[in-house]
Amino acid sequence: QVQLVESGGGLVQAGGSLRLSCAASGLTFSRSVMGWFRRPPGKEREFVATIAWPGGRTYYAESVKGRFTISRDNAKNTVYLQMNSLKPEDTAVYYCAADIGAAPYTARSTRESEYDYWGQGTQVTVSS
């Protein structure tokens, strides 16, 4: 079974930082594009960031550019999202996703329909 398990969410004050992790199993992680999405309260799920395989090339939503950093460790089958300068509007459930059908060095998988597997999500709450 393919599994993506997020961790690292929690409660933080505005201006603070959190690092989310997503541990993958049951797929060839090193050949998968990985992405982060989020669902704010009362809103639809939206794209946050993506990283190519084998790695290096990244793409971000304008709302998080300059504050969030996506990275991956293929040896650990793990993708990370470092979130700095957090704002109350960053409050959401954050989801990890894997796209196993993308070409190498592709970092622009921004649509939910392009991803094949999803984690259960982890809650991030930013207080004002």
C-alpha positions as CSV (number, residue, x, y, z in Angstrom):
1,Q,0.0,0.0,0.0
2,V,1.2,3.5,-0.8
3,Q,1.2,5.7,2.2
4,L,2.1,9.4,2.8
5,V,2.2,10.4,6.4
6,E,2.4,14.1,7.3
7,S,3.8,15.3,10.6
8,G,5.0,18.6,12.3
9,G,1.8,20.6,12.4
10,G,0.7,22.5,15.4
11,L,-0.1,25.9,16.9
12,V,2.2,28.8,16.4
13,Q,2.0,32.6,16.8
14,A,2.2,34.9,13.8
15,G,5.8,35.4,12.7
16,G,6.9,32.0,13.9
17,S,8.1,28.9,12.0
18,L,7.1,25.3,11.6
19,R,8.6,22.4,9.5
20,L,6.3,19.8,8.1
21,S,7.5,16.4,7.1
22,C,5.9,13.8,4.8
23,A,7.2,10.2,5.0
24,A,6.4,8.1,1.9
25,S,6.3,4.3,1.5
26,G,5.1,1.9,-1.2
27,L,6.2,4.0,-4.2
28,T,9.5,4.9,-6.0
29,F,9.9,8.1,-4.1
30,S,13.0,9.3,-6.0
31,R,11.1,9.2,-9.3
32,S,8.0,11.1,-8.0
33,V,7.2,14.7,-8.1
34,M,6.1,15.8,-4.6
35,G,3.8,18.6,-3.7
36,W,2.2,20.3,-0.7
37,F,-1.4,21.6,-0.8
38,R,-3.5,23.2,1.9
39,R,-7.2,23.6,2.8
40,P,-8.0,26.8,4.8
41,P,-11.1,26.8,6.9
42,G,-14.2,27.2,4.7
43,K,-12.2,27.2,1.5
44,E,-11.2,24.7,-1.2
45,R,-7.8,23.0,-1.2
46,E,-5.1,25.1,-2.9
47,F,-1.6,24.5,-4.2
48,V,1.3,25.5,-2.0
49,A,4.6,24.1,-3.4
50,T,6.1,21.4,-5.6
51,I,9.5,19.9,-6.1
52,A,10.9,17.9,-9.1
53,W,12.5,14.5,-9.2
54,P,15.3,13.7,-8.6
55,G,15.2,17.1,-6.9
56,G,16.3,20.7,-7.0
57,R,13.7,22.5,-9.1
58,T,10.8,24.0,-7.2
59,Y,7.7,26.1,-7.7
60,Y,5.6,28.0,-5.2
61,A,2.3,29.7,-4.9
62,E,2.7,33.5,-4.9
63,S,1.1,33.6,-1.4
64,V,4.0,31.7,0.1
65,K,6.9,32.6,-2.1
66,G,9.9,33.8,-0.1
67,R,8.5,32.4,3.2
68,F,8.1,28.7,2.5
69,T,10.8,26.2,1.3
70,I,10.1,22.7,-0.1
71,S,12.9,20.1,-0.1
72,R,13.3,16.4,-0.3
73,D,15.6,13.7,1.0
74,N,15.4,10.7,-1.4
75,A,17.5,8.6,0.9
76,K,14.8,9.0,3.6
77,N,11.8,9.0,1.3
78,T,10.7,12.2,2.9
79,V,9.6,15.6,1.6
80,Y,9.7,18.7,3.8
81,L,8.0,22.1,4.0
82,Q,9.8,24.7,6.0
83,M,7.4,27.5,6.8
84,N,8.7,30.9,8.1
85,S,7.1,34.2,8.9
86,L,3.8,32.5,9.3
87,K,0.6,34.5,9.0
88,P,-2.9,33.8,10.4
89,E,-4.0,33.3,6.8
90,D,-1.7,30.3,6.6
91,T,-4.0,28.4,9.0
92,A,-5.1,25.3,7.2
93,V,-4.9,21.5,6.9
94,Y,-1.7,20.8,5.0
95,Y,-1.5,17.8,2.6
96,C,1.4,16.0,1.1
97,A,0.9,14.5,-2.4
98,A,2.9,12.4,-4.9
99,D,2.8,12.6,-8.7
100,I,4.2,9.4,-10.2
101,G,3.5,10.3,-13.9
102,A,5.7,13.4,-14.3
103,A,8.9,13.7,-16.3
104,P,12.1,14.3,-14.5
105,Y,13.1,17.8,-13.6
106,T,9.4,18.9,-13.7
107,A,8.5,21.3,-10.9
108,R,5.1,22.7,-12.0
109,S,2.6,20.1,-11.0
110,T,0.1,22.5,-9.4
111,R,-3.2,20.8,-10.0
112,E,-4.8,18.3,-7.7
113,S,-5.7,16.1,-10.6
114,E,-2.0,15.6,-11.5
115,Y,-1.3,13.9,-8.2
116,D,-1.9,10.2,-7.6
117,Y,-1.5,9.7,-3.9
118,W,-2.4,11.9,-0.9
119,G,-1.7,12.0,2.8
120,Q,-4.3,12.5,5.5
121,G,-3.2,16.0,6.3
122,T,-1.8,17.8,9.3
123,Q,-3.3,20.9,11.0
124,V,-1.4,24.1,11.1
125,T,-2.9,26.9,13.2
126,V,-1.4,30.4,13.3
127,S,-2.6,32.7,16.0
128,S,-2.7,36.5,15.7
